[in-house]
């Protein structure tokens, strides 16, 4: 059923001479000695029972207009045509589907996730005011959750504290260093091909690991010399350097390679993924001179555990000799420590925070929804005992006050979905929709009171009068202000964004300012023309996008009550007609009442 009815604000309001039901009223004028009354009726449970509706309210499937005429005939059998009735009844618009929130996937950030933020967060394993979660979580989720689809909602749990970790200035530290002075140490040798293997040797007091592919001539070989595990946890900017000498290489550098892996299993190098690092500072390959390489960048492996390997290959046509004196791995590290000092003094130990995120062409904090956190339950008193609501701690007893604290700048008409935990034989995830109305957060009630007018006719009995009557609210004036900003330019809107100077509408004062220079005299001859255009061309199409031009063959009128300011406040009621049904309905001015 189209929502073409509104609350009847003036119960004594009479139908004007320009009413669209003119034929019906002409018929009434010709009647002799009518028993005519104007009655008011508010339906009770007994009335709904009499009508045999499914519930004590009407719905789209059981519209009021299908039932009320027969009820009026039964209740007022003596009334003759010309009578009218204002009928107030309950109508259910239905509960919104909030399953996208209650069914959100829960994801708890891991230690590895914190390390993806920065070294400080990675060490502390919590976010802080200086390292806010909002700044890092979208990128973390993009890397950690790879199967999300558009529109998916996730509850992201992470730790937070007001306490900032004290972190020493990062400095370069040596993470691993081994000089082959006396032996191969904890390095592993792996022979893949040939008789030659890595061994220890020395010359003039310098020790080194050595391998050669020459044995009475060049022979094929493949041999690996692999370091023990090197832990890069908490490290940034890791580097590796090598002191080495190479002879008889004949520029076949592919036969010697320095490799890094983060998944070597300790026995089979062919089963691992290896990344080659190539020094810029290297031997000529044709003498026994040792050359110390620069610090080669291996930061791609920051935070991981790695192995570094020296892989040697020779052939029956070329057999070099390779000598490695030292391997060094360094990185930027810091010794982070906890401090007991906090500026706010509200959270000393880290606490768990849970927030809704939506995957929408990337991860974004969910708009229009709020997940009740552990600290919220604690702040509410009794619900903090188990961090949930229950039959003894009703959500609606606490959530309006919580929303008032969390959203102090809410505006009329704002809507917020609140997701919370509720105990009923087990902890469940539930959600309610709250609307900000008349300065307070109110839980959405799908059953609302509506008032319609019915007219007793000679030919059809009681019929629905589809006239829509309402008084403009701050939200209605704001619709006009926003339209002007979007279509005429921000120069026609004040700095607060609540007053426009094209039509003269103002959301703050809830009126049309009809004084000179408060509306555009270049666009309109009179303030009346400006107001007519604002209501007919902007407000009504925006407020009633699905308006219909007729109901049961009756033209649909809109009686709009609004305020003007001429130096003093006045109230006006004007009638407009829907001349084209929505979408994109059209309206025209009919009369001033």
GIUR-V791126 format. One record per pair of residues at least 4 apart in sequence whose ideal C-beta (glycine too) atoms are under 8 Angstrom apart, sorted by the first residue. I is the first residue (numbers start at 1). GAP is how many residues later the second one is. Records with the same first field share a line. If there is no record, write none. Layout:
# GIUR-V791126
I->GAP  GAP
This chain:
# GIUR-V791126
1->59  62  64
2->544  545  546  549
3->90  541  543
4->462  464  540  543  544  547  552
5->445  446  447  461  463
6->444  462  463  464
7->442  443  444  462  463
8->5  78  80  443  444  445  461
9->4  460  461  462  552
10->459  551
11->29  75
13->456  546
15->4  6  10  69  450  452
16->559  575  577
17->574
18->557  572  573
19->6  448  538
20->447  534  535  536  537  557
21->4  434  444  533  534
22->4
23->4
24->4  431  433  439
25->4
26->4
27->4  54  430  431  432
28->6  8  53  54  429  430
31->49  50  51  427
34->46  47  48  49
35->43  44  45  48
36->43  44  45  46  47
37->39  42  46
38->45  46  47  48
39->37  40  44  45  46  47
40->45  46  47  48
41->31  34  44  45  46  47
42->45  46  47
43->4  5  28  44  45  46  47
44->4
45->4  11
46->4
47->4  24
48->5  7  8  9
50->21  24
51->16  19  20
53->4  5  9  14
54->5  8
55->4  37
56->34
57->32  33  34  35  390
58->4  5  6  9  31  32  33  34
59->4  32  33  35
60->34
62->4  5
63->4
64->4  23  25  27  386  388
65->4  387  399  486  487
67->4
68->4  19  21  384  386  394  396
69->4  385  392  393  394  395
70->4
71->4
72->4  7  13  15  382  384  390
73->4  388  389
76->7  9
79->4  377
80->376
81->375  376  377
82->374
83->372  373
84->369  370  371  372  381
85->368  369  371  377
86->365  366  367
87->364  365  366  367
88->361  362  363
89->360  361  362  363
90->357  358  359  360
91->356  357  358  359
92->354  355  356
93->353  355
94->352
95->351
96->337  348
98->4  319  321  333  334  335
99->4
100->4  51  53
101->52  255  268  316  318  330
102->317  327  328  329
103->50  326
104->49  50  51  252  315  325
105->47  48  49  50
106->48  49  51
107->34  37  38  47  48  49  50
108->49  50
109->4  5  28  31  47  48  49  50
110->4  34
111->4  11  14
112->4  32  191
113->4  27  31
114->7  8  10  11  12
115->4  6  7  118  119  188
116->6  20  23  24  27  28
117->4  5  10  14  19  23
118->4  13  18
119->4  48  51  115  117  214  215  217
120->4  11  45  47  216
121->4  5  6  7  10  15
122->112  181
123->42  44  111  211  213
124->4  37  41  212  214  226
125->34  225
126->32  33  34  35  224
127->4  5  6  9  31  32  33  34
128->4  32  33  34  35  36  37
129->33  35  214  215
130->34
131->4  5
132->4
133->4  25  27  220  222
134->4  231
136->4
137->4  19  21  220  226
138->4  219  224  225  226
139->4
140->4
141->4  7  13  15  216  218  222
142->220  221
145->9  214
148->4  6  211  215
149->210
150->209  210  211
151->207  208  209
152->206  207
153->203  204  205  213
154->202  203  204  205
155->199  200  201  202  216  264
156->198  199  200  201
157->195  196  197
158->194  195
159->191  192  193  194
160->187  190  191  192  193
161->181  186  187  188  189  190
162->180  181  182  183  184  185  186
163->175  176  177  178  179  184  185  187
164->175  178
165->171  172  173  174
166->170  171  172  173
167->167  168  169  170
168->166  167  168  169
169->165
170->66  162  163  164
171->161  162  163
172->158  159  160
173->157  158  159  160
174->154  155  156
175->55  56  57  60  63  154  155  156  158
176->51  54  151  152  153
177->149  150  151  152
178->7  8  9  49  148  149
179->28  146  147
180->4  5  20  27  28  29  144  145  146
181->26
182->18  25
183->17  24
184->5  14  15  16  25  41
185->43
186->41  42
187->11  22  38  39  40  41
188->36  37  38  40  78
189->8  9  34  35  36  37
190->33  34  36  77  79
191->6  31  32
192->30  31  32  77  78
193->27  28  29  30
194->19  25  26  27  28  29  120
195->20  24  26
196->15  16  17  19  23  25  27  118
197->14  26
198->11  12  13  25  26  27  112  114
199->10  11  12
200->7  8  9  10
201->6  7  8  9  122
202->4  5  6
203->5  85
206->84  119
207->118
208->37  115  116  117
209->16  101  114  115
210->111  112  113  114
211->10  12  14  101  110  111
212->102  107  108  109  110
213->5  6  7  8  99  100  101  102  105  106  107  108
214->4  5  34  100  105  107
215->4
217->99  102
218->96  97  98  99  100  101
219->95  97  100
220->94  95  96
221->91  92  93  98
222->89  90  91
223->88  89
224->45  85  86  87  88
225->84  85  87  99
226->38  43  81  82  83  84
227->80  81  82  100
228->79
229->76  77  78
230->75  76  77  78  99
231->74
232->6  69  70  71  72  73  74  97  99
233->70  71  72
234->69  99
235->67  68  96  97  98
236->63  66  95  96  97
237->60  62  65  94  95
238->59  60  61  63  64  91  92  93
239->56  57  58  59  60  90  91  92
240->18  20  37  55  56  58  68  87  88  89  90
241->38  51  52  53  54  55  86  87  89
242->16  37  50  51  54  82  84  85  86
243->47  48  49  50  81  82  83
244->38  39  46  47  49  78  79  80  81
245->38  42  43  44  45  46  77  78  80
246->10  36  37  38  39  74  75  76  77
247->38  39  40  41  73  74
248->37  38  70  71  72  73
249->4  6  7  36  37  69  71
250->35  36  68  70
251->34
252->66  68
253->32
254->59
255->57  58  59  60  63  65
256->54  55  56  57  64  66
257->19  53  54
258->18  19  20  21  38  50  51  52  53
259->15  16  17  18  49  50  51  52
260->14  15  16  17  38  41  46  47  48  49
261->8  11  12  13  14  45  46  48
262->11  39  42  43  44
263->9  10
264->5  8  43  45
265->6  7
268->4
269->5  40  42
272->35
274->35
275->25
277->19  20  21
278->4  18
279->14  15  17
280->13  14
281->10  11  12  13
282->9  11
283->4  6  7  8
284->5
285->35
288->35
290->33  35
295->35
298->8  31
299->32
301->5
302->29
308->19  21
310->12  14
312->10
314->4  5  6
315->4
340->8
342->4  5  6
347->4  28
351->23  24
352->21  22
353->20  21  22
354->17  19  20
355->10  11  16  18
356->9  10  13  14  15  63
357->6  7  8  9
358->5  6  7  8  9
359->4
360->4
368->47  48  49
369->47  48  49  50  62
370->33  36  46  47  48  49
371->48  49
372->4  5  27  30  46  47  48  49
373->4
374->4  13
375->4
376->4  26
377->6  7  10  11
378->6  9
379->5  23
380->4  18  21  22
382->10  11
383->4  5  6  10  15
386->4  37
387->34
388->32  33  34  35  39
389->4  5  6  9  31  32  33  34
390->32  33  34
391->33
393->4  5
394->4
395->4  23  25  27  35  37
396->4  36  47
398->4
399->4  19  21  33  35  42  44
400->4  34  40  41  42  43
401->4
402->4  16
403->4  7  13  15  31  33  38
404->4  6  36  37
407->7  9  29
410->4  6  26  31
411->25
412->24  25  26  61  62  63
413->22  23  24  62
414->21  22
415->18  19  20  21  29
416->17  18  20  25
417->14  15  16  17
418->13  14  15  16
419->10  11  12
420->9  10  11  12
421->6  7  8  9
422->5  6  7  8
423->4  5
424->4
432->11  12
433->10  11
434->7  8  9  10
435->6  7  9
436->4  5  6
437->5
452->12  13
453->11  12  14
454->8  9  10  11
455->7  8  10
456->5  6
457->4  5  6
463->89  91
464->87  88  90
465->89
466->84  85  86  88  90  91
467->89  90  91  92
468->76  88  89  90  91
469->89  90  92
470->88  89  90  91
471->89  90  91
472->4  5  38  67  88  89  90  91
473->4  37
474->4  33  34  36
475->4  32
476->4  63  67
477->4  28  29  30  33  34
478->4  20  29
479->4  59  60  63  64
480->4  20  23  25  54  58  59
481->4  12  16  17  18  19  24  25  26
482->4
483->4  55  59
484->4  8  9  16  17  18  19  21
485->4  5  7  8  12  15
488->4  12  14
492->8  9  10  28
493->4  6  7  8
494->4  5  6  7
496->12
498->8  9  10
499->6  7  8  9  10  14
500->4  5  6
501->16  17  18  19
502->17  18  21  28
503->9  16  17  27  28  30  31  35
504->8  9  10  14  15  23  26  27  30
505->6  7  29
506->4  5  6  7
509->4  56
510->53
511->51  52  53  54  58
512->7  15  18  19  22  50  51  52  53
513->5  6  51  52
514->4  5  13  17  50  51  52
515->50  51  52
516->5
517->4
519->5  8  11
520->4  10
523->7
524->5  6  9
525->4
526->4
527->4  37
528->4
529->4
530->4
531->4  31  33  43
532->4  42  57
533->4  5
534->4  5
535->4  5  25  27  39  41  52  54
536->4  40  51  52  53
537->4  50
538->4
539->4  21
540->4  7  18  20  36  38  45  47
541->4  6  41  43  44  45  46
544->14  34  38  41
545->37  38  39  40
546->36  37  39
547->9  31  34  35  38  40
548->8  30  33  34  37
549->6  7  28  29  30  31  32  36
550->4  5  6
551->5
555->22  23
556->21  22
557->18  19  20  21  33
558->17  18  19  20  29
559->14  15  16  34
560->13  14  15  16
561->10  11  12
562->9  10  11  12
563->6  7  8  9
564->5  6  7  8
565->4  5
566->4
572->20
573->19  20
574->15  16  17  18  19
575->14  15  16  17  18
576->11  12  13  14
577->10  11  13
578->7  8  9
579->7  8  9
580->4  5  6
581->4
